[in-house]
Amino acid sequence: MSKADDIWAKVIEMMRMHLTDVTISTFFSDTRAVDLTDNSIVVDAGNVVARDVIMSHYIGLVEECLSELFSIPYGCKLLVGEDEIAAYTANKAGDPNFLTTNEFTFETFVVGSSNRFAHAAAMAVANEPAVSYNPLFIHGGPGLGKTHLLYAIAHALRQKRPAAKIVYIKGDEFTNELIAAIRAGKNMEFREKYRGADLFLVDDIQFIAGKDSTQEEFFHTFNTLYEAGKQIVLTSDRPPKEMVRLEDRLRSRFEWGLIADIQPPDLETRVAIIRNKASSVGLDISDAAVMFMAENITANVRQIEGVVKKIQAFNRLLGEPVDVDTVAKAIKDIFVESPGMNPTPDIIIEETEKYYSLEPGTIVSSSRGKQTAQARHVAAYLARNLTKLSLPDLGAAFGRHHTTIMHSIEIIEAQRKSDQVLDSDLKDITFNVKNR
């Protein structure tokens, strides 16, 4: 056992004095130590749900236990999955290839009518940072290539300026890091990290909206970089004008430069994407199979990538031919006519509870508090719109009579017509559900 593992095991044992076995088992059983620094421990939370719950409810206790062990203020950084761990490790080591993977470059980005403008804008920024389009704001639905373009910009700039400081962060991670920095008294280190960037890339910036301290910090970070002539690139699932919880001063700055949208790919572009992805993994797909995929996977590029990988596995592991039947089998979970396309009520309930900072199980409980009731109405409304379940089935999932579900739906439908904040909440939760 490494020193980091040993420390983390002691922290969990100390928390057993304050938390129930159920809480420890639910949110900490899959955690593991990744690294130990002079002033913080880095932990893989195991999954996004655990990370968010720990950050929302238990990070204070975690850091209290750490501070007790080390007799000095000590922080905790939470990561999720091998990608974030690899990025952390590479960034810590000063790896010059960080954020410059050959998988996500301008050369591997398939251009079509739905993304041509965003692609051209990203290339212009990579060629001449902070000259014409600063900030560059790219918006579109999940899985359409926004992150690919961020990585492509970073890759291109690194080829031209190897010493350039490139900083990439997601909107929710910016918030989490800020909270950790405030608690550990490391505001200066936090600011130096972001305000010293030559290229500042922020994915899913919509998640800072409504968070006052985060927006305040981001406002000053943005101003510092902009005034220093550094390039800023932001992505979101919607344009700034639709981010109703965003402060006006930030919205106006996001609109200073260029706003480019990405739409779902048309049929011809989907065909090109499929062929490109198949070629990259050495897979030969027949024209009929390619067209079958293109006609039935319409939502986003990420789904296409997933299906190509499934087909590759069927072909290599099972020896199955790459024909229409094999493709149909591979895409059964996301086929447009399959219930597998739809999230379950449990996932919707879980994401709604996370969004409103409620304890797991609150929505289906007997609680009648105002915030709980509103969250329950929202979850019921989304479950009705995102699943194909009947009202009685939804009632069973929520532990209520189907007429109660119908009432919740009617309430949200009426509120949404005049409440822009609620409309934004619904979009955010839907985004989270679809990106599970």
C-alpha positions as CSV (number, residue, x, y, z in Angstrom):
1,M,0.0,0.0,0.0
2,S,1.4,3.4,-1.0
3,K,1.5,6.3,1.4
4,A,-1.4,8.0,-0.4
5,D,-3.5,4.8,0.0
6,D,-2.6,4.5,3.7
7,I,-3.6,8.1,4.3
8,W,-6.9,7.7,2.4
9,A,-7.7,4.5,4.4
10,K,-7.1,6.4,7.6
11,V,-9.4,9.2,6.5
12,I,-12.2,6.9,5.7
13,E,-11.8,5.2,9.1
14,M,-12.0,8.6,10.8
15,M,-15.1,9.5,8.9
16,R,-16.9,6.3,10.2
17,M,-17.1,8.1,13.5
18,H,-19.3,10.8,11.8
19,L,-21.1,9.0,8.9
20,T,-23.2,5.9,8.7
21,D,-22.0,2.7,7.1
22,V,-24.5,3.2,4.4
23,T,-23.1,6.6,3.5
24,I,-19.5,5.3,3.5
25,S,-20.5,2.3,1.4
26,T,-22.6,4.3,-1.1
27,F,-20.2,7.2,-1.7
28,F,-16.7,6.2,-0.6
29,S,-16.5,2.4,-1.4
30,D,-15.2,3.0,-5.0
31,T,-12.8,5.8,-4.1
32,R,-9.0,5.4,-4.2
33,A,-6.0,7.6,-3.7
34,V,-4.1,8.8,-6.8
35,D,-1.5,11.1,-5.4
36,L,-0.2,12.8,-2.3
37,T,1.3,16.3,-2.4
38,D,2.6,18.6,0.2
39,N,-0.8,20.1,0.9
40,S,-3.4,17.9,-0.7
41,I,-4.5,14.4,-1.5
42,V,-5.8,13.5,-5.0
43,V,-8.5,10.9,-5.0
44,D,-10.4,9.1,-7.8
45,A,-14.0,9.3,-6.7
46,G,-15.0,6.3,-8.8
47,N,-18.0,8.0,-10.5
48,V,-19.5,11.4,-11.1
49,V,-22.3,10.9,-8.7
50,A,-20.0,10.1,-5.8
51,R,-17.7,13.0,-6.6
52,D,-20.6,15.5,-6.7
53,V,-22.1,14.3,-3.5
54,I,-18.8,14.3,-1.7
55,M,-18.1,17.8,-2.9
56,S,-21.5,19.0,-1.9
57,H,-21.9,17.4,1.5
58,Y,-18.7,15.7,2.8
59,I,-15.6,17.6,1.5
60,G,-15.5,19.7,4.7
61,L,-15.3,16.5,6.8
62,V,-12.7,14.9,4.5
63,E,-10.5,17.9,4.8
64,E,-11.0,18.2,8.6
65,C,-9.8,14.6,8.9
66,L,-6.8,15.3,6.7
67,S,-5.9,18.4,8.6
68,E,-6.1,16.4,11.9
69,L,-3.7,13.8,10.4
70,F,-1.2,16.3,9.1
71,S,-1.7,19.0,11.8
72,I,-1.8,21.6,9.0
73,P,-4.6,22.7,6.6
74,Y,-4.8,20.0,4.0
75,G,-7.0,19.8,0.9
76,C,-8.6,17.1,-1.3
77,K,-8.9,17.1,-5.1
78,L,-11.4,14.7,-6.6
79,L,-11.1,13.2,-10.0
80,V,-13.3,10.8,-12.0
81,G,-12.0,8.1,-14.3
82,E,-8.8,7.2,-16.1
83,D,-9.0,10.2,-18.5
84,E,-8.9,12.8,-15.7
85,I,-6.3,10.8,-13.8
86,A,-4.1,10.7,-16.9
87,A,-4.6,14.4,-17.5
88,Y,-3.7,15.2,-13.9
89,T,-0.6,13.1,-14.1
90,A,0.5,14.6,-17.4
91,N,-0.2,18.1,-16.3
92,K,1.7,17.6,-13.0
93,A,4.7,16.2,-14.8
94,G,4.7,19.2,-17.3
95,D,4.1,16.8,-20.2
96,P,4.4,18.8,-23.4
97,N,1.9,16.5,-25.1
98,F,-0.8,17.4,-22.5
99,L,-4.0,18.3,-24.4
100,T,-2.3,17.6,-27.7
101,T,-3.4,14.0,-28.5
102,N,-3.4,13.1,-32.2
103,E,-6.9,11.7,-31.8
104,F,-8.5,15.1,-31.6
105,T,-6.9,17.4,-34.2
106,F,-8.2,19.5,-37.0
107,E,-7.2,16.7,-39.4
108,T,-9.4,14.2,-37.7
109,F,-12.4,16.5,-37.4
110,V,-15.0,15.7,-40.1
111,V,-16.3,19.0,-41.5
112,G,-19.9,19.3,-42.8
113,S,-22.5,22.0,-43.3
114,S,-23.5,21.7,-39.6
115,N,-20.1,22.5,-38.2
116,R,-18.1,24.3,-40.9
117,F,-18.3,27.7,-39.4
118,A,-17.2,26.6,-35.9
119,H,-14.4,24.6,-37.5
120,A,-13.2,27.6,-39.5
121,A,-13.4,29.9,-36.5
122,A,-11.4,27.4,-34.3
123,M,-8.7,27.2,-37.0
124,A,-8.5,31.0,-37.2
125,V,-8.0,31.2,-33.5
126,A,-5.3,28.5,-33.5
127,N,-3.5,30.3,-36.3
128,E,-3.6,33.7,-34.8
129,P,-4.6,33.6,-31.1
130,A,-6.3,36.7,-29.6
131,V,-6.1,38.6,-32.9
132,S,-9.7,38.6,-34.3
133,Y,-12.0,36.3,-32.3
134,N,-11.5,36.6,-28.6
135,P,-13.3,35.1,-26.9
136,L,-14.4,32.3,-29.3
137,F,-17.7,30.9,-28.0
138,I,-18.8,27.6,-29.5
139,H,-22.2,26.2,-28.5
140,G,-24.2,23.1,-29.5
141,G,-25.7,19.9,-28.1
142,P,-23.7,17.1,-26.4
143,G,-21.5,14.9,-28.5
144,L,-21.3,17.2,-31.6
145,G,-17.5,18.0,-31.4
146,K,-17.1,21.0,-29.2
147,T,-14.5,19.4,-27.0
148,H,-12.8,18.0,-30.1
149,L,-12.3,21.6,-31.4
150,L,-10.9,22.7,-28.1
151,Y,-8.3,19.9,-28.2
152,A,-7.6,20.7,-31.8
153,I,-6.8,24.3,-31.0
154,A,-4.5,23.2,-28.2
155,H,-2.8,20.7,-30.5
156,A,-2.2,23.3,-33.2
157,L,-0.9,26.0,-30.9
158,R,1.5,23.5,-29.2
159,Q,3.0,22.7,-32.6
160,K,3.7,26.4,-33.2
161,R,4.6,27.4,-29.7
162,P,5.8,24.5,-27.6
163,A,6.4,26.7,-24.5
164,A,2.8,28.1,-24.5
165,K,0.9,27.6,-21.3
166,I,-2.4,25.9,-22.2
167,V,-5.0,25.5,-19.5
168,Y,-8.1,23.4,-20.0
169,I,-10.9,23.2,-17.4
170,K,-14.6,22.2,-17.3
171,G,-17.1,24.7,-15.9
172,D,-18.1,22.5,-12.9
173,E,-14.4,21.7,-12.2
174,F,-13.6,25.4,-12.1
175,T,-16.2,25.7,-9.3
176,N,-14.9,22.7,-7.4
177,E,-11.3,23.9,-7.6
178,L,-12.3,27.4,-6.4
179,I,-14.2,25.9,-3.4
180,A,-11.2,23.8,-2.5
181,A,-8.8,26.8,-2.9
182,I,-11.0,29.0,-0.6
183,R,-11.2,26.3,2.0
184,A,-7.4,25.6,1.9
185,G,-6.5,29.3,1.8
186,K,-4.9,29.0,-1.6
187,N,-6.7,31.7,-3.6
188,M,-3.4,33.1,-4.9
189,E,-2.2,29.7,-6.3
190,F,-5.6,29.2,-7.9
191,R,-5.5,32.6,-9.6
192,E,-1.9,32.1,-10.8
193,K,-2.8,28.9,-12.4
194,Y,-5.6,30.4,-14.6
195,R,-4.5,34.0,-15.0
196,G,-1.1,33.0,-16.3
197,A,-2.5,31.0,-19.3
198,D,-1.6,31.8,-22.9
199,L,-4.6,29.8,-24.1
200,F,-7.6,29.3,-21.7
201,L,-10.0,26.6,-22.7
202,V,-13.3,26.2,-20.8
203,D,-15.7,23.4,-21.6
204,D,-19.4,23.5,-20.6
205,I,-19.1,27.1,-19.2
206,Q,-22.9,27.0,-18.6
207,F,-22.2,25.3,-15.3
208,I,-20.8,28.5,-13.7
209,A,-24.1,30.3,-14.2
210,G,-26.0,30.9,-10.9
211,K,-22.9,30.4,-8.8
212,D,-22.0,33.9,-7.5
213,S,-18.5,33.3,-6.1
214,T,-17.5,31.3,-9.2
215,Q,-18.8,34.0,-11.6
216,E,-17.0,36.7,-9.6
217,E,-13.7,34.8,-9.9
218,F,-14.2,33.9,-13.5
219,F,-15.0,37.6,-14.3
220,H,-11.7,38.7,-13.0
221,T,-9.8,35.8,-14.6
222,F,-11.5,36.6,-18.0
223,N,-10.5,40.3,-17.7
224,T,-6.9,39.6,-16.8
225,L,-6.4,37.2,-19.7
226,Y,-8.3,39.4,-22.2
227,E,-6.4,42.6,-21.3
228,A,-3.1,40.6,-21.5
229,G,-3.9,39.6,-25.1
230,K,-4.4,35.9,-24.3
231,Q,-6.8,33.7,-26.2
232,I,-10.0,32.5,-24.5
233,V,-12.2,29.7,-26.0
234,L,-15.5,28.7,-24.3
235,T,-18.0,26.0,-25.1
236,S,-21.6,25.6,-23.9
237,D,-24.8,23.8,-24.8
238,R,-26.5,27.1,-25.5
239,P,-25.6,30.7,-26.6
240,P,-24.9,33.3,-23.9
241,K,-28.2,35.0,-24.3
242,E,-30.0,31.8,-23.2
243,M,-27.9,31.4,-20.0
244,V,-30.4,33.2,-17.8
245,R,-28.5,32.7,-14.6
246,L,-25.4,34.2,-16.0
247,E,-24.4,37.7,-14.8
248,D,-25.0,40.4,-17.4
249,R,-21.3,41.5,-17.2
250,L,-20.1,38.0,-18.1
251,R,-22.8,37.5,-20.8
252,S,-21.6,40.7,-22.5
253,R,-18.0,39.6,-22.4
254,F,-18.8,36.2,-23.8
255,E,-20.4,38.1,-26.7
256,W,-17.4,40.4,-27.3
257,G,-15.8,38.0,-29.8
258,L,-17.3,35.4,-32.1
259,I,-20.2,33.0,-31.4
260,A,-20.3,29.9,-33.5
261,D,-22.8,27.1,-33.2
262,I,-22.6,23.4,-34.1
263,Q,-25.7,21.6,-35.2
264,P,-26.3,17.8,-35.4
265,P,-24.6,16.4,-38.5
266,D,-26.7,15.8,-41.6
267,L,-26.8,12.4,-43.4
268,E,-23.8,13.1,-45.6
269,T,-21.7,14.2,-42.7
270,R,-22.7,11.2,-40.6
271,V,-21.6,8.9,-43.5
272,A,-18.3,10.7,-43.6
273,I,-17.8,10.5,-39.8
274,I,-18.6,6.7,-39.8
275,R,-16.1,6.1,-42.6
276,N,-13.5,8.2,-40.8
277,K,-13.9,6.5,-37.5
278,A,-14.0,3.0,-39.0
279,S,-10.8,3.8,-40.9
280,S,-9.0,5.0,-37.8
281,V,-9.5,1.6,-36.1
282,G,-8.9,-0.4,-39.2
283,L,-12.4,-1.5,-39.7
284,D,-13.9,-2.2,-43.2
285,I,-17.6,-1.5,-43.2
286,S,-19.8,-2.2,-46.2
287,D,-21.7,0.7,-47.9
288,A,-25.0,-0.8,-46.8
289,A,-23.9,-1.1,-43.2
290,V,-22.6,2.5,-43.2
291,M,-25.9,3.8,-44.6
292,F,-27.8,1.8,-42.0
293,M,-25.8,3.4,-39.2
294,A,-26.1,6.9,-40.7
295,E,-29.8,6.7,-41.1
296,N,-30.4,5.4,-37.5
297,I,-27.8,7.2,-35.4
298,T,-28.9,10.8,-35.7
299,A,-28.2,12.4,-32.3
300,N,-24.5,13.0,-32.2
301,V,-20.9,12.0,-33.1
302,R,-20.3,10.4,-29.7
303,Q,-22.9,7.8,-30.4
304,I,-21.4,7.1,-33.8
305,E,-17.9,6.6,-32.1
306,G,-19.4,4.2,-29.6
307,V,-21.2,2.1,-32.2
308,V,-18.0,1.8,-34.3
309,K,-16.1,0.5,-31.3
310,K,-18.9,-2.0,-30.6
311,I,-18.8,-3.2,-34.2
312,Q,-15.0,-3.5,-33.9
313,A,-15.3,-5.6,-30.8
314,F,-18.0,-7.9,-32.4
315,N,-15.7,-8.4,-35.4
316,R,-12.4,-9.0,-33.5
317,L,-13.7,-10.9,-30.5
318,L,-16.5,-12.9,-32.0
319,G,-15.5,-13.0,-35.6
320,E,-18.8,-11.6,-36.8
321,P,-18.9,-10.0,-40.3
322,V,-19.4,-6.3,-40.5
323,D,-22.8,-6.3,-42.2
324,V,-26.2,-4.7,-41.5
325,D,-27.2,-7.5,-39.0
326,T,-24.0,-7.0,-37.0
327,V,-24.5,-3.2,-37.0
328,A,-28.1,-3.5,-35.9
329,K,-27.0,-5.7,-33.0
330,A,-24.3,-3.2,-32.1
331,I,-26.6,-0.2,-32.0
332,K,-29.5,-1.8,-30.3
333,D,-28.9,0.2,-27.1
334,I,-29.1,3.6,-29.0
335,F,-31.3,2.7,-32.0
336,V,-33.8,5.5,-32.5
337,E,-36.8,3.2,-32.2
338,S,-35.4,1.4,-29.0
339,P,-36.4,2.3,-25.5
340,G,-32.7,2.1,-24.7
341,M,-32.4,5.6,-26.2
342,N,-34.3,6.9,-23.2
343,P,-32.9,7.4,-19.7
344,T,-34.6,5.7,-16.7
345,P,-36.7,7.6,-14.2
346,D,-34.0,6.6,-11.6
347,I,-31.3,8.5,-13.5
348,I,-33.6,11.5,-14.0
349,I,-34.4,11.5,-10.3
350,E,-30.8,11.2,-9.3
351,E,-29.6,14.0,-11.6
352,T,-32.4,16.3,-10.4
353,E,-31.5,15.6,-6.7
354,K,-27.9,16.4,-7.5
355,Y,-28.8,19.6,-9.3
356,Y,-30.9,20.9,-6.4
357,S,-28.3,19.6,-3.8
358,L,-30.8,17.2,-2.2
359,E,-29.8,14.0,-0.4
360,P,-30.3,10.8,-2.5
361,G,-33.8,9.5,-2.1
362,T,-35.4,12.8,-1.2
363,I,-37.6,13.1,-4.3
364,V,-39.3,9.7,-3.7
365,S,-39.6,10.3,0.0
366,S,-42.6,11.7,1.9
367,S,-40.9,15.1,2.4
368,R,-43.2,18.1,1.4
369,G,-40.7,20.9,1.7
370,K,-41.0,23.6,-0.9
371,Q,-37.6,22.8,-2.6
372,T,-38.3,19.1,-2.5
373,A,-41.7,19.5,-4.0
374,Q,-40.4,21.7,-6.8
375,A,-37.6,19.2,-7.5
376,R,-40.2,16.4,-7.6
377,H,-42.3,18.3,-10.1
378,V,-39.2,18.9,-12.3
379,A,-38.2,15.3,-12.2
380,A,-41.7,14.1,-13.1
381,Y,-41.9,16.5,-16.0
382,L,-38.5,15.4,-17.3
383,A,-39.3,11.8,-16.9
384,R,-42.5,12.2,-18.9
385,N,-40.6,14.0,-21.7
386,L,-37.4,11.9,-21.7
387,T,-38.9,8.4,-21.4
388,K,-41.7,6.5,-23.1
389,L,-43.2,5.3,-19.9
390,S,-46.9,5.6,-19.2
391,L,-48.2,7.8,-16.3
392,P,-49.0,4.7,-14.2
393,D,-45.4,3.5,-14.7
394,L,-44.0,6.9,-13.8
395,G,-46.2,6.9,-10.7
396,A,-44.7,3.6,-9.7
397,A,-41.2,4.9,-10.2
398,F,-41.9,8.0,-8.0
399,G,-44.0,6.1,-5.5
400,R,-47.0,8.2,-6.2
401,H,-50.4,7.9,-7.9
402,H,-50.3,8.7,-11.7
403,T,-52.6,11.6,-11.1
404,T,-50.0,13.2,-8.9
405,I,-47.5,12.8,-11.7
406,M,-49.9,14.5,-14.1
407,H,-50.4,17.4,-11.7
408,S,-46.6,17.9,-11.4
409,I,-46.3,17.9,-15.2
410,E,-49.0,20.5,-15.5
411,I,-47.3,22.7,-12.9
412,I,-44.0,22.8,-14.7
413,E,-45.6,23.3,-18.1
414,A,-47.4,26.4,-16.7
415,Q,-44.3,27.7,-14.9
416,R,-42.0,27.2,-17.8
417,K,-43.9,29.6,-20.0
418,S,-42.9,32.6,-18.0
419,D,-39.9,31.4,-15.8
420,Q,-36.6,31.7,-17.7
421,V,-34.7,30.4,-14.7
422,L,-36.8,27.2,-14.6
423,D,-36.3,26.8,-18.3
424,S,-32.6,27.0,-17.9
425,D,-32.7,24.5,-15.0
426,L,-34.6,22.0,-17.2
427,K,-32.0,22.3,-19.9
428,D,-29.1,21.8,-17.5
429,I,-30.6,18.7,-15.9
430,T,-31.5,17.3,-19.3
431,F,-27.9,17.9,-20.4
432,N,-26.6,16.1,-17.3
433,V,-29.0,13.1,-17.8
434,K,-28.0,12.7,-21.5
435,N,-24.3,12.8,-20.6
436,R,-24.5,10.1,-18.0
